[in-house]
Amino acid sequence: MGTNGRTGRKRHRKRNNNCTEKAGFSVYDPESITLLKWAKQNGIYFGKLCPAMFTQTGRGLMTNKNLIQGDKVISVPGNMLITLKTANESKIGIQLSKLQTKHLLSTKQMLCVFLLYEKYRGRSSFWYPYIATLPKSFNTPAYFSEEEIQLLPCDLQNECCVQLTSLKESYKGLKGCLEGQSPDCLLDKNFIDYVTFDEFMWAWFVVNTRSVYKAVGMNTVCKNRIHGDDAYALAPVKAGFNKHGNKYEIFTISSYKKGGQVFINYGPHDNRKLLVEYGFILPKNVHNVIPVPLKLLHSVVMPKISKLSRGKKEVILRNRLNMNLFCSEQSGLSWTALVLLRVLAMDEESFKINQEKVLVGEQMSNELELKVEGWRQCLLWKLLHSYEELDRNDEHLLRHGPLSRNAQVVLQLRNQEKQILSNAMKMGMLY
């Protein structure tokens, strides 16, 4: 007779389910097979990684063996990185070097025009196996529909508008350069027509989401003709590189079990930054913060005080107390925001006497701290209340069918932020 009863069977199913959720399954579509063969022929080492699909995160890289911290998983020869040097020495780069306006292009613009030219060349391009596997579009807000944009918090909508404006200015500069023909530079007119804003935006996000940043001055980056200090490198894989000889290598910074997804460390970014720049959010992100608009803070405080003296204004600006105003999951309202509230709550006499103490975050009198706590609660409540109109828009959308993938991600982001604000209201001030 078997020893596994109902409880044992449940445990067994639970173990299997947990394994299924974490492990992926290999995916070898024709483009990926071609890329892997091409990469191997050109000296790229993938170790025990392979393309795979995962239930929660979609497409990614899976390890076929257990990995420990410090294991080398990928190695890329220097000549297989797409850098500014690569772009400058390419056919399109040489043509552009004959134009007087070329020096105005940033590294990112040069990489964009290089990618677009190689994409335009199709199968005749050496880089075609890599370009063929790149996504056709992205899940960043720049690709959102107007309806999806409206689901974002207002200040995040503004941030996305600023990004889109910057993209359009960058495209305008590049297009002007391409159209600035000279007797020495006769670019393919069909290619110039091919470089539409949509194509440029695609290339821009390829560079943004799949490049590594390299400080200007490293030997694989040309310093001449760089407008600004941005230096990027693209590779047929995406991760952080360490230089070893003439190769760039990737090592693990944590352990992975066989069948697990190997993740990229994007650095200490909150989910807003990850969404705008890379098109995804994390379910649990310790770096999450919610910006506190200075205008909103003033709407809470200014009706309660007679006026803001010139002396206080100067102190606030000199100490940048009008910046770094946010609410985080770990500490609630930021230290700077609390100091600013204390400064605004103090009368002129008390401020002159206790200016040094308040600027280093010391507590003031019980009466003043109670006033600041009241303002803090009111400010957090107003921030939380600002999501209500967005929630009503959700109800309208749900009546018209299932939400898009982008809309679902935005809702997850907003729910995270509402939870952070709710928790901050409960925790009180941290000293």
C-alpha positions as CSV (number, residue, x, y, z in Angstrom):
1,M,0.0,0.0,0.0
2,G,1.3,3.5,-0.8
3,T,2.3,5.7,2.0
4,N,1.1,9.0,0.4
5,G,-2.2,10.0,1.8
6,R,-4.3,13.1,0.8
7,T,-1.8,15.5,2.6
8,G,1.2,13.8,0.9
9,R,-0.4,14.2,-2.5
10,K,-1.1,17.8,-1.9
11,R,2.5,18.4,-0.9
12,H,3.6,16.6,-4.0
13,R,1.3,18.8,-6.2
14,K,2.5,21.9,-4.5
15,R,6.2,21.1,-5.1
16,N,5.4,20.4,-8.8
17,N,3.5,23.6,-9.2
18,N,6.2,25.7,-7.6
19,C,8.8,24.1,-10.0
20,T,6.6,24.7,-13.0
21,E,6.1,28.4,-12.1
22,K,9.8,29.1,-11.7
23,A,11.2,26.9,-14.5
24,G,10.9,27.9,-18.1
25,F,10.8,25.8,-21.3
26,S,13.3,26.2,-24.1
27,V,12.1,28.0,-27.2
28,Y,14.0,27.6,-30.5
29,D,12.2,29.6,-33.2
30,P,14.1,29.9,-36.5
31,E,15.4,33.4,-35.7
32,S,16.8,32.3,-32.4
33,I,18.5,29.2,-33.9
34,T,20.1,31.4,-36.6
35,L,21.2,33.9,-34.0
36,L,22.8,31.2,-31.8
37,K,24.6,29.7,-34.7
38,W,25.8,33.1,-35.9
39,A,26.9,34.1,-32.4
40,K,28.9,30.9,-32.0
41,Q,30.6,31.3,-35.4
42,N,31.7,34.8,-34.3
43,G,33.1,33.8,-30.9
44,I,30.2,34.6,-28.6
45,Y,30.0,32.2,-25.7
46,F,26.5,31.6,-24.2
47,G,27.6,29.0,-21.7
48,K,24.5,27.0,-20.5
49,L,22.0,29.7,-21.3
50,C,19.2,29.3,-23.8
51,P,16.1,31.3,-24.9
52,A,13.0,30.2,-23.0
53,M,9.5,31.2,-22.1
54,F,8.4,31.8,-18.5
55,T,4.9,31.8,-17.2
56,Q,5.1,35.1,-15.3
57,T,7.7,37.1,-17.3
58,G,7.4,35.8,-20.8
59,R,10.6,35.4,-23.0
60,G,14.0,35.4,-21.3
61,L,17.2,33.4,-20.8
62,M,17.1,30.1,-18.9
63,T,20.1,28.3,-17.4
64,N,20.5,24.5,-18.1
65,K,22.5,24.0,-15.0
66,N,22.8,25.3,-11.4
67,L,24.8,28.5,-11.3
68,I,26.5,30.0,-8.3
69,Q,27.7,33.6,-7.7
70,G,30.6,34.5,-9.9
71,D,29.9,32.0,-12.7
72,K,30.7,33.2,-16.2
73,V,27.6,32.9,-18.3
74,I,28.4,34.9,-21.4
75,S,31.5,36.2,-23.2
76,V,31.4,38.6,-26.2
77,P,34.5,39.5,-28.3
78,G,35.0,43.3,-28.5
79,N,34.5,43.3,-32.2
80,M,31.0,41.9,-31.7
81,L,29.8,44.9,-29.7
82,I,28.0,47.6,-31.6
83,T,29.7,50.8,-30.4
84,L,30.2,54.3,-31.6
85,K,33.4,53.1,-33.2
86,T,31.4,50.4,-35.1
87,A,28.9,53.0,-36.3
88,N,31.6,55.5,-37.4
89,E,33.5,52.9,-39.4
90,S,30.4,51.5,-41.1
91,K,29.3,52.5,-44.6
92,I,26.7,54.9,-43.3
93,G,29.1,56.3,-40.7
94,I,31.8,57.0,-43.3
95,Q,29.2,58.7,-45.5
96,L,27.9,60.8,-42.6
97,S,31.5,61.8,-41.6
98,K,31.6,63.8,-44.8
99,L,28.8,66.0,-43.6
100,Q,29.6,69.1,-41.5
101,T,26.6,68.5,-39.3
102,K,27.6,64.9,-38.2
103,H,29.5,66.1,-35.1
104,L,26.1,67.3,-33.7
105,L,24.8,63.7,-33.4
106,S,24.9,62.0,-30.0
107,T,26.2,58.5,-29.5
108,K,22.6,57.3,-29.2
109,Q,21.6,59.0,-32.5
110,M,24.6,57.4,-34.3
111,L,23.7,53.9,-33.0
112,C,20.1,54.5,-34.0
113,V,21.1,55.4,-37.6
114,F,23.5,52.5,-37.7
115,L,20.7,50.1,-36.6
116,L,18.3,51.5,-39.1
117,Y,20.7,51.3,-42.0
118,E,21.6,47.7,-41.1
119,K,17.9,46.9,-40.8
120,Y,17.2,48.6,-44.1
121,R,19.9,46.4,-45.8
122,G,18.0,43.3,-44.6
123,R,19.7,39.9,-45.2
124,S,22.8,41.5,-46.8
125,S,23.7,43.0,-43.4
126,F,26.3,41.1,-41.3
127,W,24.1,42.0,-38.2
128,Y,20.9,40.6,-39.7
129,P,20.7,37.5,-37.4
130,Y,20.8,39.9,-34.4
131,I,18.4,42.5,-35.8
132,A,15.9,39.8,-36.9
133,T,15.4,38.8,-33.3
134,L,14.8,42.3,-31.9
135,P,11.2,43.1,-30.9
136,K,9.1,44.8,-33.5
137,S,7.7,47.2,-30.8
138,F,8.0,47.9,-27.1
139,N,5.8,48.1,-24.0
140,T,7.0,51.5,-23.0
141,P,4.5,54.3,-22.6
142,A,5.8,55.9,-25.8
143,Y,4.0,53.0,-27.6
144,F,0.8,53.3,-25.5
145,S,-2.5,54.3,-27.1
146,E,-4.0,57.6,-25.9
147,E,-6.5,55.6,-23.8
148,E,-3.6,53.7,-22.1
149,I,-1.7,56.9,-21.4
150,Q,-4.7,58.4,-19.7
151,L,-4.5,55.5,-17.1
152,L,-1.1,56.7,-15.9
153,P,-0.9,59.1,-12.9
154,C,-0.9,62.7,-14.1
155,D,2.7,63.4,-13.2
156,L,3.8,60.2,-15.0
157,Q,1.8,61.3,-18.0
158,N,3.8,64.5,-18.1
159,E,7.1,62.6,-17.8
160,C,6.1,60.5,-20.8
161,C,5.2,63.6,-22.8
162,V,8.7,65.1,-22.0
163,Q,10.3,61.8,-23.2
164,L,8.3,61.9,-26.4
165,T,9.2,65.5,-27.0
166,S,12.9,64.7,-26.5
167,L,12.5,61.8,-29.0
168,K,10.9,64.0,-31.6
169,E,13.7,66.6,-31.2
170,S,16.3,63.9,-31.5
171,Y,14.6,62.5,-34.7
172,K,14.4,66.0,-36.1
173,G,18.1,66.5,-35.6
174,L,19.0,63.2,-37.2
175,K,16.6,63.6,-40.1
176,G,18.1,67.1,-40.8
177,C,21.6,65.6,-40.8
178,L,20.6,62.8,-43.2
179,E,18.9,65.3,-45.6
180,G,21.9,67.7,-45.4
181,Q,23.4,66.3,-48.7
182,S,26.7,67.5,-50.0
183,P,28.7,66.7,-53.2
184,D,30.9,64.4,-51.1
185,C,28.0,62.6,-49.4
186,L,25.2,61.1,-51.5
187,L,23.1,59.0,-49.2
188,D,20.6,56.5,-50.6
189,K,17.3,58.5,-50.9
190,N,15.3,55.4,-50.3
191,F,17.1,55.0,-47.0
192,I,16.4,58.6,-46.0
193,D,12.7,58.1,-46.7
194,Y,12.9,54.8,-44.8
195,V,14.0,56.7,-41.6
196,T,10.5,57.7,-40.4
197,F,9.8,58.8,-36.8
198,D,8.3,55.3,-36.1
199,E,11.4,53.6,-37.3
200,F,13.6,56.0,-35.3
201,M,11.6,55.4,-32.2
202,W,12.1,51.7,-32.6
203,A,15.8,52.1,-32.9
204,W,15.9,54.5,-30.0
205,F,14.3,52.0,-27.7
206,V,16.5,49.1,-28.9
207,V,19.5,51.2,-27.8
208,N,17.8,52.3,-24.6
209,T,16.6,48.8,-23.5
210,R,19.4,46.6,-24.9
211,S,22.6,48.5,-24.5
212,V,25.2,48.8,-21.8
213,Y,26.5,52.1,-20.7
214,K,30.2,52.7,-21.0
215,A,32.0,55.7,-19.7
216,V,33.6,57.9,-22.4
217,G,37.3,57.2,-22.5
218,M,37.2,53.4,-22.7
219,N,39.1,52.1,-25.6
220,T,36.1,50.8,-27.5
221,V,34.4,54.2,-27.6
222,C,35.5,57.0,-29.8
223,K,35.6,60.3,-28.0
224,N,35.6,62.5,-31.1
225,R,32.3,63.8,-32.4
226,I,30.3,62.8,-29.3
227,H,27.7,65.4,-28.4
228,G,27.3,65.0,-24.6
229,D,28.7,62.2,-22.4
230,D,26.4,59.4,-23.3
231,A,28.3,56.3,-24.5
232,Y,26.5,53.0,-25.2
233,A,27.3,49.6,-26.6
234,L,24.9,47.0,-28.1
235,A,25.6,43.3,-28.1
236,P,23.7,40.2,-29.4
237,V,22.9,39.7,-25.7
238,K,21.8,42.2,-23.0
239,A,23.4,42.3,-19.6
240,G,26.2,44.0,-17.7
241,F,29.8,43.5,-19.0
242,N,33.2,43.2,-17.4
243,K,36.2,43.7,-19.7
244,H,38.7,40.9,-19.8
245,G,41.4,41.3,-22.5
246,N,39.6,42.0,-25.7
247,K,36.4,40.3,-24.5
248,Y,33.4,41.4,-22.5
249,E,32.2,38.9,-20.0
250,I,29.1,38.5,-17.9
251,F,29.2,36.9,-14.4
252,T,26.4,36.1,-12.1
253,I,25.9,38.1,-8.9
254,S,23.5,35.6,-7.3
255,S,22.8,31.9,-7.6
256,Y,20.3,30.3,-10.0
257,K,18.8,26.8,-10.1
258,K,18.6,24.7,-13.3
259,G,15.6,25.8,-15.3
260,G,15.5,29.2,-13.7
261,Q,15.4,32.5,-15.5
262,V,18.6,34.5,-15.4
263,F,17.7,38.2,-14.7
264,I,19.5,41.4,-15.6
265,N,20.4,43.8,-12.8
266,Y,19.0,47.2,-13.9
267,G,20.2,49.0,-10.9
268,P,18.2,50.9,-8.2
269,H,15.3,52.1,-10.3
270,D,11.7,52.5,-9.1
271,N,8.9,51.0,-11.2
272,R,8.0,54.3,-12.8
273,K,11.5,54.5,-14.2
274,L,11.5,50.9,-15.3
275,L,8.2,51.3,-17.1
276,V,9.1,54.5,-18.9
277,E,12.6,53.4,-20.0
278,Y,12.3,49.6,-20.3
279,G,8.5,48.8,-20.5
280,F,8.1,46.6,-17.4
281,I,7.6,46.8,-13.7
282,L,8.6,44.4,-10.8
283,P,6.0,42.9,-8.5
284,K,8.1,43.7,-5.5
285,N,10.5,46.6,-5.9
286,V,12.2,48.0,-2.7
287,H,13.2,51.1,-4.7
288,N,9.6,52.2,-5.4
289,V,8.9,55.8,-4.6
290,I,6.0,58.2,-5.4
291,P,6.9,61.8,-6.2
292,V,5.3,64.4,-4.1
293,P,4.5,67.5,-6.2
294,L,5.7,70.7,-4.6
295,K,2.4,72.3,-5.7
296,L,0.4,69.7,-3.8
297,L,2.5,70.2,-0.7
298,H,1.9,74.0,-0.9
299,S,-1.8,73.4,-1.3
300,V,-1.8,71.7,2.1
301,V,0.5,74.1,3.9
302,M,0.1,77.6,2.5
303,P,-3.5,78.2,3.6
304,K,-2.4,77.4,7.1
305,I,0.4,80.0,7.3
306,S,0.3,83.7,6.9
307,K,3.2,84.0,4.4
308,L,6.5,82.6,3.4
309,S,9.3,85.0,4.3
310,R,12.2,85.8,2.1
311,G,14.6,84.2,4.6
312,K,12.8,80.9,4.6
313,K,12.6,80.9,0.7
314,E,16.4,81.4,0.5
315,V,17.1,78.6,3.0
316,I,14.7,76.2,1.2
317,L,16.4,76.9,-2.2
318,R,19.9,76.9,-0.8
319,N,19.4,73.5,0.9
320,R,17.3,72.1,-2.0
321,L,14.4,71.4,0.3
322,N,12.1,71.8,-2.7
323,M,13.6,68.7,-4.3
324,N,13.6,65.0,-3.5
325,L,10.1,65.1,-2.2
326,F,8.6,61.6,-2.3
327,C,7.0,58.8,-0.4
328,S,8.6,55.4,-0.2
329,E,7.5,52.0,1.0
330,Q,10.3,51.7,3.5
331,S,10.3,55.1,5.1
332,G,7.1,56.8,4.1
333,L,7.4,60.6,3.4
334,S,11.0,61.4,2.6
335,W,13.3,63.1,5.0
336,T,13.5,66.2,2.9
337,A,9.8,66.5,2.7
338,L,9.5,66.3,6.5
339,V,12.2,68.9,7.0
340,L,10.5,71.2,4.6
341,L,7.2,70.8,6.5
342,R,8.9,71.7,9.7
343,V,10.5,74.8,8.2
344,L,7.2,75.9,6.9
345,A,5.5,75.2,10.3
346,M,7.9,77.3,12.4
347,D,7.3,80.9,13.2
348,E,10.1,83.3,12.2
349,E,11.5,83.7,15.7
350,S,11.7,79.9,16.3
351,F,13.2,79.4,12.8
352,K,16.0,81.9,13.5
353,I,16.9,80.2,16.8
354,N,16.5,76.6,15.6
355,Q,17.5,76.8,11.9
356,E,20.6,74.6,12.2
357,K,18.7,71.9,14.2
358,V,15.7,71.7,11.9
359,L,18.0,71.5,8.8
360,V,19.6,68.3,10.2
361,G,16.3,66.7,10.9
362,E,16.0,67.2,14.6
363,Q,12.5,67.1,16.2
364,M,11.0,70.4,17.4
365,S,8.4,71.0,20.0
366,N,5.5,68.7,20.5
367,E,3.1,71.3,19.3
368,L,5.0,71.8,16.1
369,E,5.5,68.1,15.5
370,L,1.7,67.6,15.9
371,K,1.1,70.3,13.3
372,V,3.6,68.6,10.9
373,E,2.0,65.2,11.4
374,G,-1.4,66.7,10.5
375,W,0.0,68.2,7.3
376,R,1.8,64.9,6.5
377,Q,-1.4,62.9,6.9
378,C,-3.3,65.5,4.8
379,L,-0.7,65.4,2.1
380,L,-0.7,61.6,1.9
381,W,-4.5,61.5,1.8
382,K,-4.5,64.0,-1.1
383,L,-2.0,61.9,-3.0
384,L,-4.1,58.8,-2.4
385,H,-7.3,60.6,-3.3
386,S,-5.7,61.7,-6.7
387,Y,-6.0,58.0,-7.8
388,E,-9.8,58.0,-7.5
389,E,-10.6,59.6,-10.8
390,L,-8.2,57.1,-12.5
391,D,-10.0,54.3,-10.8
392,R,-13.3,55.5,-12.2
393,N,-11.7,55.5,-15.7
394,D,-10.8,51.8,-15.1
395,E,-14.5,51.0,-14.6
396,H,-15.4,52.6,-17.9
397,L,-12.7,50.6,-19.7
398,L,-13.7,47.3,-18.1
399,R,-17.2,47.8,-19.5
400,H,-15.7,47.8,-23.0
401,G,-14.0,44.4,-22.7
402,P,-10.7,42.9,-21.3
403,L,-7.9,45.3,-20.6
404,S,-4.8,45.4,-22.8
405,R,-1.5,44.1,-21.5
406,N,-0.2,47.7,-21.1
407,A,-3.4,48.7,-19.2
408,Q,-2.9,45.8,-16.8
409,V,0.7,46.8,-16.1
410,V,-0.4,50.4,-15.4
411,L,-3.1,49.2,-13.0
412,Q,-0.6,47.0,-11.2
413,L,1.7,50.1,-10.8
414,R,-1.1,52.2,-9.5
415,N,-2.2,49.5,-7.0
416,Q,1.4,49.3,-5.7
417,E,1.5,53.1,-5.3
418,K,-1.8,53.2,-3.5
419,Q,-0.6,50.5,-1.1
420,I,2.6,52.4,-0.4
421,L,0.6,55.6,0.4
422,S,-1.9,53.6,2.6
423,N,1.0,52.0,4.5
424,A,2.7,55.4,4.9
425,M,-0.4,56.9,6.5
426,K,-0.5,54.1,9.1
427,M,3.2,54.2,10.0
428,G,3.4,57.8,11.3
429,M,6.6,59.9,11.1
430,L,10.0,58.2,11.3
431,Y,12.7,60.1,13.1
